Amino acid sequence: MVTSNPDTAAGAPVATMTSPAVRTPRAMIHRDTLITAAKAVAGMVGLLTLWQLAVLVAKPPEFILVGPIDAFAELAKRPEYFANNAYITLQEALAGFVLGTALGVACGALLHYSPTLRTFLYPALVAIDTIPKVALAPLFIVWFGFGFESKAFVAMAIAFFPLVINTYDGLASVPHELKELARINRASSFQRMTKIEFIYALPSVFSGAKISISLAVGGAVVGEFIAGSKGLGYVIMLANSQVDLASMFAAFMVLASIALILFFVVDLAGRKLMPWKTHAK
């Protein structure tokens, strides 16, 4: 009499289909992201608690320092006001980040693949990056006016340079053995670039992107400082003129939240596009 193994009987789940190992890379991505986010939230809560305790103990005048409770109360009092201005700053920062990423990656690739261009362009880029971006903001306002475009270009100017450097360094760090392997297998230049070099450079590019996304938020605020009539930068300037520290710190909190969320979005995108890097850990 033939007996059937219950593990392989009809209707029984197939082990390989539900094996935890199959889901390990994706599970690790979500787990690492959640752990990182939880640590960040815990750190922020701890910092806010220390801040509030310092205010309660020192009892400074309200025109010098207020606690996070006062800032949260201001947010609760005018949520639509802060939300509308945060949305404007977010749009400017994202536009600057996208432009900075596209131009930064393209420029970093040009520096790597064209040694002649690198000789002339790299020193010029370093010199431009040393110029304070606050000094460039009036120039963008002259070129693009007082609207959305000038703030987006200020954000782009600040977000641009980290992506140039990280893209160039990532492409330059491709092992010589991989290039030789591609040559032996008669891979075309385009195949080497897309299937080996840019894949190898992705971790470096995303490291630059995580820096740039936070800088882009700051760049949008810098543009709003110079010539803004809306946005969180304008909220901060208006609160400063009125010595309204509760509104000022509320805007700071919203800005920090935006930068933190965007940072984790870029980090999660990197983990999704580079599962091998997460799995290797």
C-alpha positions as CSV (number, residue, x, y, z in Angstrom):
1,M,0.0,0.0,0.0
2,V,1.4,3.4,-1.0
3,T,1.3,6.0,1.8
4,S,1.4,9.7,1.1
5,N,3.7,12.0,2.9
6,P,1.6,14.6,4.7
7,D,4.2,17.2,3.9
8,T,3.6,16.6,0.1
9,A,0.0,15.6,0.1
10,A,-2.4,17.4,-2.2
11,G,-3.6,20.6,-0.7
12,A,-0.6,20.9,1.7
13,P,1.3,24.1,1.4
14,V,4.6,23.9,-0.5
15,A,7.5,24.7,1.9
16,T,9.4,26.6,-0.7
17,M,6.5,28.9,-1.4
18,T,6.2,30.0,2.3
19,S,9.8,29.7,3.4
20,P,10.9,32.6,5.5
21,A,14.1,32.8,3.4
22,V,12.2,33.8,0.3
23,R,10.8,36.9,2.1
24,T,14.0,37.7,4.0
25,P,15.3,40.6,1.8
26,R,11.9,42.4,1.8
27,A,11.3,41.6,5.5
28,M,14.8,43.0,6.3
29,I,14.1,46.2,4.4
30,H,10.8,46.8,6.3
31,R,12.4,45.8,9.6
32,D,15.4,48.0,9.2
33,T,13.3,50.9,8.1
34,L,10.9,50.6,11.1
35,I,13.8,50.2,13.5
36,T,15.5,53.3,12.1
37,A,12.3,55.3,12.2
38,A,11.5,54.2,15.8
39,K,15.0,55.2,16.9
40,A,14.6,58.6,15.2
41,V,11.2,59.2,16.9
42,A,12.6,58.1,20.3
43,G,15.5,60.5,19.8
44,M,13.2,63.4,18.9
45,V,10.9,62.7,21.9
46,G,13.9,62.6,24.2
47,L,15.2,65.9,22.8
48,L,11.8,67.6,23.2
49,T,11.4,66.3,26.7
50,L,14.8,67.7,27.7
51,W,13.9,71.0,26.0
52,Q,10.6,71.2,28.0
53,L,12.3,70.3,31.2
54,A,15.0,73.0,30.6
55,V,12.2,75.6,30.1
56,L,10.3,74.5,33.2
57,V,13.5,74.7,35.3
58,A,15.1,77.9,34.0
59,K,11.7,79.7,33.3
60,P,13.1,82.1,30.7
61,P,11.0,85.0,29.4
62,E,8.7,84.0,26.5
63,F,10.5,86.4,24.1
64,I,13.7,84.4,24.7
65,L,12.6,80.8,24.7
66,V,9.4,78.8,24.8
67,G,8.9,75.1,25.3
68,P,7.7,72.5,22.8
69,I,4.3,72.4,24.6
70,D,3.8,76.1,23.6
71,A,4.9,75.3,20.0
72,F,2.5,72.3,19.7
73,A,-0.3,74.5,21.1
74,E,0.4,77.0,18.4
75,L,0.3,74.3,15.8
76,A,-3.0,73.1,17.2
77,K,-4.4,76.6,17.2
78,R,-3.7,77.3,13.5
79,P,-3.2,73.9,11.8
80,E,-4.4,75.1,8.4
81,Y,-2.0,78.1,8.4
82,F,1.0,75.9,9.0
83,A,-0.2,73.1,6.7
84,N,-0.7,75.5,3.8
85,N,2.7,77.1,4.2
86,A,4.4,73.7,4.7
87,Y,2.9,72.5,1.5
88,I,4.4,75.4,-0.4
89,T,7.8,74.8,1.1
90,L,7.5,71.1,0.4
91,Q,6.8,71.7,-3.3
92,E,9.8,74.0,-3.6
93,A,12.1,71.6,-1.9
94,L,11.0,68.6,-4.0
95,A,11.3,70.6,-7.2
96,G,14.8,71.6,-6.2
97,F,15.7,68.1,-5.1
98,V,14.5,66.6,-8.4
99,L,16.4,69.2,-10.5
100,G,19.5,68.9,-8.3
101,T,19.5,65.1,-8.5
102,A,19.1,65.0,-12.3
103,L,21.8,67.6,-12.9
104,G,24.1,66.3,-10.1
105,V,24.1,62.7,-11.3
106,A,24.5,63.8,-14.9
107,C,27.4,66.1,-14.0
108,G,29.0,63.5,-11.8
109,A,28.9,61.0,-14.7
110,L,30.4,63.6,-17.0
111,L,33.3,64.2,-14.6
112,H,34.0,60.4,-14.5
113,Y,33.7,59.6,-18.2
114,S,35.5,62.7,-19.5
115,P,38.9,63.3,-17.9
116,T,39.4,66.4,-20.0
117,L,36.1,68.0,-18.9
118,R,37.0,67.0,-15.3
119,T,40.2,68.9,-15.4
120,F,38.4,72.2,-16.2
121,L,35.0,71.7,-14.6
122,Y,35.8,70.1,-11.2
123,P,37.7,73.2,-9.8
124,A,35.0,75.5,-11.0
125,L,32.3,73.4,-9.3
126,V,34.3,73.4,-6.0
127,A,34.7,77.2,-6.3
128,I,31.0,77.7,-6.9
129,D,30.1,75.4,-4.0
130,T,32.1,77.6,-1.6
131,I,29.9,80.6,-2.3
132,P,27.2,80.9,0.4
133,K,23.9,80.0,-1.1
134,V,22.3,83.0,0.7
135,A,24.4,85.1,-1.6
136,L,23.1,83.3,-4.7
137,A,19.5,83.7,-3.7
138,P,19.2,87.3,-4.9
139,L,20.6,86.4,-8.2
140,F,18.0,83.7,-8.8
141,I,15.3,86.2,-7.8
142,V,16.6,88.6,-10.5
143,W,16.6,85.8,-13.0
144,F,13.4,84.0,-12.1
145,G,11.3,86.5,-10.1
146,F,9.8,86.3,-6.7
147,G,7.6,83.3,-7.4
148,F,8.0,79.5,-7.0
149,E,10.8,79.1,-9.5
150,S,13.4,81.2,-7.7
151,K,13.0,79.2,-4.4
152,A,13.1,75.9,-6.3
153,F,16.4,77.0,-8.0
154,V,17.9,78.0,-4.7
155,A,17.0,74.5,-3.3
156,M,18.5,73.0,-6.5
157,A,21.8,74.9,-6.0
158,I,22.2,73.6,-2.5
159,A,21.1,70.0,-3.3
160,F,23.3,69.7,-6.4
161,F,26.8,69.4,-5.2
162,P,26.6,66.4,-2.9
163,L,25.1,64.4,-5.7
164,V,27.9,65.4,-8.1
165,I,30.6,64.3,-5.7
166,N,28.9,61.1,-4.6
167,T,28.1,60.1,-8.2
168,Y,31.6,60.7,-9.3
169,D,33.1,58.8,-6.3
170,G,30.7,55.9,-6.8
171,L,31.6,55.5,-10.5
172,A,35.3,55.9,-9.8
173,S,35.2,53.2,-7.1
174,V,34.1,50.4,-9.5
175,P,36.7,47.6,-9.1
176,H,39.1,47.1,-12.0
177,E,38.3,43.4,-12.1
178,L,34.6,44.1,-13.0
179,K,35.7,46.4,-15.8
180,E,38.1,43.7,-17.1
181,L,35.4,41.1,-16.9
182,A,33.1,43.3,-19.0
183,R,35.8,43.8,-21.5
184,I,36.5,40.1,-21.8
185,N,32.8,39.4,-22.3
186,R,32.8,42.1,-25.0
187,A,30.3,44.3,-23.3
188,S,29.6,47.6,-25.0
189,S,30.3,50.9,-23.3
190,F,26.6,51.4,-22.7
191,Q,26.2,47.9,-21.2
192,R,29.2,48.5,-18.9
193,M,27.8,51.8,-17.8
194,T,24.2,50.6,-17.1
195,K,24.8,47.0,-15.9
196,I,28.0,47.4,-13.9
197,E,29.2,50.9,-13.1
198,F,25.9,52.7,-12.3
199,I,24.7,49.7,-10.3
200,Y,27.9,49.6,-8.3
201,A,27.6,53.4,-7.8
202,L,24.0,53.3,-6.5
203,P,24.9,53.2,-2.8
204,S,27.1,56.2,-3.1
205,V,24.4,58.1,-5.2
206,F,21.7,57.4,-2.6
207,S,24.1,58.5,0.2
208,G,24.4,61.8,-1.6
209,A,20.6,61.9,-2.2
210,K,19.9,61.6,1.6
211,I,22.1,64.5,2.2
212,S,20.7,66.5,-0.6
213,I,17.0,66.1,0.3
214,S,17.6,67.7,3.7
215,L,19.6,70.5,2.1
216,A,16.9,71.1,-0.5
217,V,14.4,71.8,2.4
218,G,16.9,74.3,3.8
219,G,17.4,75.8,0.4
220,A,13.7,76.4,-0.1
221,V,13.6,78.2,3.2
222,V,16.6,80.3,2.3
223,G,14.7,81.5,-0.8
224,E,11.7,82.3,1.2
225,F,13.8,84.3,3.7
226,I,15.1,86.5,0.8
227,A,11.8,87.1,-1.1
228,G,8.9,85.1,0.2
229,S,5.3,86.0,0.9
230,K,4.4,82.4,1.8
231,G,6.0,79.2,3.0
232,L,7.6,78.2,6.3
233,G,10.5,80.5,5.7
234,Y,8.1,83.4,5.5
235,V,6.3,82.2,8.6
236,I,9.6,82.2,10.5
237,M,10.5,85.7,9.3
238,L,7.1,87.0,10.2
239,A,7.2,85.4,13.6
240,N,10.7,86.9,14.1
241,S,9.5,90.4,13.3
242,Q,6.6,90.0,15.9
243,V,8.8,88.3,18.5
244,D,6.4,85.3,18.4
245,L,8.7,82.5,19.4
246,A,5.8,80.0,19.7
247,S,5.0,80.3,16.0
248,M,8.7,80.3,15.1
249,F,9.4,77.1,17.0
250,A,6.2,75.6,15.6
251,A,7.6,76.3,12.1
252,F,10.9,74.8,13.0
253,M,9.2,71.6,14.1
254,V,7.2,71.3,10.9
255,L,10.4,71.9,8.9
256,A,12.3,69.2,10.9
257,S,9.4,66.8,10.3
258,I,9.3,67.4,6.6
259,A,13.1,66.9,6.3
260,L,13.0,63.8,8.4
261,I,10.1,62.2,6.5
262,L,11.8,63.0,3.1
263,F,15.0,61.5,4.4
264,F,13.3,58.3,5.3
265,V,11.5,58.2,1.9
266,V,14.8,58.5,0.1
267,D,16.3,55.9,2.4
268,L,13.4,53.5,1.8
269,A,13.7,54.0,-2.0
270,G,17.4,53.1,-1.8
271,R,16.6,50.0,0.2
272,K,14.0,49.0,-2.4
273,L,16.3,49.6,-5.3
274,M,19.3,47.9,-3.6
275,P,18.0,44.8,-1.8
276,W,21.3,43.1,-2.2
277,K,23.0,45.8,0.0
278,T,20.5,45.3,2.8
279,H,20.6,41.5,2.5
280,A,24.4,41.6,2.6
281,K,24.2,43.1,6.1
